[in-house]
Amino acid sequence: MSRNVPPRSAPAIAVVGAGVVGAAIALTLCRRGAHVTLIDRAEPGRGCSYGNAGALSPGSVAPLALPGLLKSLPRLLLDPEGPVYLPPAHLPRALPWLARFLAASAPERVEAIAQRLAALNADAVEHHVDLAREIGAADLIRRTGHLHVYPDAAALAKDAYAWTLRARHGVHFERLDRAGIEALEPGIAPRYTAAVWLPDQAIVLNPFRYVQQIVRAFVVRGGRLVRDSVRTIEPDLPRGWTVVTGEGRQNVDHVVVAAGAHSGTLLEPLGIRLPLESQRGYHVTFRGVAAPVSRGVVLADRNVFVTPMEHGFRIAGTVEFGGLNRPANPRRSALLARFAREAFPGVAAAEESHWMGHRPCTPESLALIGPVASRQGLWVATGHGHLGLTQSVNTARLLADAILEGAPVLTPAIA
Ligand SMILES: Cc1cc2nc3c(=O)[nH]c(=O)nc-3n(C[C@H](O)[C@H](O)[C@H](O)COP(=O)(O)OP(=O)(O)OC[C@H]3O[C@@H](n4cnc5c(N)ncnc54)[C@H](O)[C@@H]3O)c2cc1C
């Protein structure tokens, strides 16, 4: 028997969604002997995974909803130039999610969530390095740490809660002054005078190429890639599932829904409601220009991430509520371009591309990974929010352990 052909008794598994999460899951299941079909209606990696900041941030154990949120949220949401924006017309739809988001900011909830985030992030950089080597993409990962820069020590002190939380979870970091910033990143504007350096974090220099290479490795290992839209997922009694696409119907033992922010739409007809809201994020990529930084840099006062890329550099971030169907708001990405020019005054004029993607976000900042209660063979892997790239490889391991070996999973219950 060829090395790439799994034995007949191996389970047949369909993975819906070839973003970084679905791609990592498909490759892991395939490597462990399952018959896997990976289905995406678009080119693999063209969803949210296309344009993220490329940060591998296992140190991100602080959820988005932190104590004190209630006081700051109304002002935050209604400022169109602020880091978080909610168009007033979307408020009624977002309200139930926002109510859970606020509830998640209670100190004891935050502690419990941070613990789970730390578990899901554990050794993420090492696991990505292993994966990148396996798929011939080792050149894409740079382990030069992340630098969070602040205008001054007072601005840094406002984030004290999150830094203390990180310290409690063993995240290694150092405080730096202006001289320390200049020693690491001399291109950063003088208005940043305080910083925190996290040496153990990493970046991916081209998140889109990374997904494409994962998918290529999956196909080389004998996985089947289907470019089609999944219309419905139907129970195939007495056991198994039928995945209905434009190409036809496929019967499988297991289905993994890893369709990012669109996962809820696929599961709703089965009566399953995921607590997902799209946090629309933007990037501007400057091409054909030398990157002004050599590692991932967070402009903490702007809530944005700046990353050197294979061909230039990228500034990414901001949160905009507004659902899956509204067009992108060019003012949000124009704002990012302005922040980049302010922070890196020496950067030459460059070709810019602007992009928006849908982060699949749960109110608790915890991904939904695991079985759907009382639906044997139906699995979910979504809701990774701001950390989908970082958590993709660990998600794939957990889910493969659960599907193939019956191991328990970390996820909140999915009903
Ligand atoms: C601006 C920005 C910056 C970010 N920065 C970082 C970062 O630095 N580090 C980090 O860890 N994370 C970051 N993230 C988050 C990260 O990008 C996401 O969490 C991650 O990409 C989600 O991956 P996914 O595979 O779940 O979803 P996606 O990449 O969206 O993939 C889902 C796939 O499902 C497919 N699909 C949907 N419906 C169907 C259907 N019916 N039939 C077939 N296919 C379907 C889509 O075509 C898509 O390809 C960032 C996000 C944004 C927006």
The ligand as an SDF file (V2000), in Angstrom:
LIG
                    3D

 53 58  0  0  0  0  0  0  0  0999 V2000
   -6.9070   42.5610   10.7630 C   0  0  0  0  0  0  0  0  0  0  0  0
   -6.7030   41.2140   11.4160 C   0  0  0  0  0  0  0  0  0  0  0  0
   -5.5030   40.9250   12.0380 C   0  0  0  0  0  0  0  0  0  0  0  0
   -5.3050   39.6930   12.6680 C   0  0  0  0  0  0  0  0  0  0  0  0
   -4.0940   39.4180   13.2070 N   0  0  0  0  0  0  0  0  0  0  0  0
   -3.8650   38.2040   13.7800 C   0  0  0  0  0  0  0  0  0  0  0  0
   -2.5750   37.8690   14.2540 C   0  0  0  0  0  0  0  0  0  0  0  0
   -1.6330   38.6470   14.1060 O   0  0  0  0  0  0  0  0  0  0  0  0
   -2.3950   36.6660   14.8550 N   0  0  0  0  0  0  0  0  0  0  0  0
   -3.4060   35.7620   14.9820 C   0  0  0  0  0  0  0  0  0  0  0  0
   -3.2020   34.7070   15.5810 O   0  0  0  0  0  0  0  0  0  0  0  0
   -4.6590   36.0290   14.4770 N   0  0  0  0  0  0  0  0  0  0  0  0
   -4.8980   37.2240   13.8750 C   0  0  0  0  0  0  0  0  0  0  0  0
   -6.1210   37.5130   13.3550 N   0  0  0  0  0  0  0  0  0  0  0  0
   -7.1830   36.5430   13.4870 C   0  0  0  0  0  0  0  0  0  0  0  0
   -7.0690   35.4100   12.4770 C   0  0  0  0  0  0  0  0  0  0  0  0
   -6.7860   35.9230   11.1940 O   0  0  0  0  0  0  0  0  0  0  0  0
   -8.3840   34.6160   12.4510 C   0  0  0  0  0  0  0  0  0  0  0  0
   -8.7320   34.2030   13.7500 O   0  0  0  0  0  0  0  0  0  0  0  0
   -8.2350   33.3820   11.5610 C   0  0  0  0  0  0  0  0  0  0  0  0
   -7.8200   33.7510   10.2620 O   0  0  0  0  0  0  0  0  0  0  0  0
   -9.5330   32.6010   11.4720 C   0  0  0  0  0  0  0  0  0  0  0  0
   -9.2610   31.5050   10.6500 O   0  0  0  0  0  0  0  0  0  0  0  0
  -10.4050   30.5330   10.1620 P   0  0  0  0  0  0  0  0  0  0  0  0
   -9.7440   29.4450    9.4080 O   0  0  0  0  0  0  0  0  0  0  0  0
  -11.2760   30.1880   11.3260 O   0  0  0  0  0  0  0  0  0  0  0  0
  -11.3290   31.4430    9.2150 O   0  0  0  0  0  0  0  0  0  0  0  0
  -11.1220   31.9170    7.7030 P   0  0  0  0  0  0  0  0  0  0  0  0
   -9.7190   32.2040    7.3980 O   0  0  0  0  0  0  0  0  0  0  0  0
  -12.1120   33.0120    7.4890 O   0  0  0  0  0  0  0  0  0  0  0  0
  -11.5260   30.6480    6.8640 O   0  0  0  0  0  0  0  0  0  0  0  0
  -12.8520   30.2000    6.7450 C   0  0  0  0  0  0  0  0  0  0  0  0
  -13.0140   29.6230    5.3580 C   0  0  0  0  0  0  0  0  0  0  0  0
  -14.3260   29.0360    5.2810 O   0  0  0  0  0  0  0  0  0  0  0  0
  -14.7780   29.2020    3.9530 C   0  0  0  0  0  0  0  0  0  0  0  0
  -16.2410   29.0520    3.9320 N   0  0  0  0  0  0  0  0  0  0  0  0
  -17.1410   29.7830    4.6360 C   0  0  0  0  0  0  0  0  0  0  0  0
  -18.3890   29.3370    4.3780 N   0  0  0  0  0  0  0  0  0  0  0  0
  -18.2500   28.3100    3.5080 C   0  0  0  0  0  0  0  0  0  0  0  0
  -19.1920   27.4370    2.8400 C   0  0  0  0  0  0  0  0  0  0  0  0
  -20.5130   27.5340    3.0460 N   0  0  0  0  0  0  0  0  0  0  0  0
  -18.7140   26.4990    1.9910 N   0  0  0  0  0  0  0  0  0  0  0  0
  -17.3670   26.3840    1.7790 C   0  0  0  0  0  0  0  0  0  0  0  0
  -16.4550   27.1770    2.3610 N   0  0  0  0  0  0  0  0  0  0  0  0
  -16.8930   28.1260    3.2140 C   0  0  0  0  0  0  0  0  0  0  0  0
  -14.2910   30.5980    3.5700 C   0  0  0  0  0  0  0  0  0  0  0  0
  -14.2350   30.7560    2.1620 O   0  0  0  0  0  0  0  0  0  0  0  0
  -12.9260   30.6710    4.2600 C   0  0  0  0  0  0  0  0  0  0  0  0
  -11.8660   30.3350    3.3850 O   0  0  0  0  0  0  0  0  0  0  0  0
   -6.3510   38.7370   12.7020 C   0  0  0  0  0  0  0  0  0  0  0  0
   -7.5470   39.0250   12.0520 C   0  0  0  0  0  0  0  0  0  0  0  0
   -7.7280   40.2330   11.3880 C   0  0  0  0  0  0  0  0  0  0  0  0
   -9.0100   40.5070   10.6670 C   0  0  0  0  0  0  0  0  0  0  0  0
  1  2  1  0
  2  3  1  0
  2 52  2  0
  3  4  2  0
  4  5  1  0
  4 50  1  0
  5  6  2  0
  6  7  1  0
  6 13  1  0
  7  8  2  0
  7  9  1  0
  9 10  1  0
 10 11  2  0
 10 12  1  0
 12 13  2  0
 13 14  1  0
 14 15  1  0
 14 50  1  0
 15 16  1  0
 16 17  1  0
 16 18  1  0
 18 19  1  0
 18 20  1  0
 20 21  1  0
 20 22  1  0
 22 23  1  0
 23 24  1  0
 24 25  2  0
 24 26  1  0
 24 27  1  0
 27 28  1  0
 28 29  2  0
 28 30  1  0
 28 31  1  0
 31 32  1  0
 32 33  1  0
 33 34  1  0
 33 48  1  0
 34 35  1  0
 35 36  1  0
 35 46  1  0
 36 37  1  0
 36 45  1  0
 37 38  2  0
 38 39  1  0
 39 40  1  0
 39 45  2  0
 40 41  1  0
 40 42  2  0
 42 43  1  0
 43 44  2  0
 44 45  1  0
 46 47  1  0
 46 48  1  0
 48 49  1  0
 50 51  2  0
 51 52  1  0
 52 53  1  0
M  END
$$$$
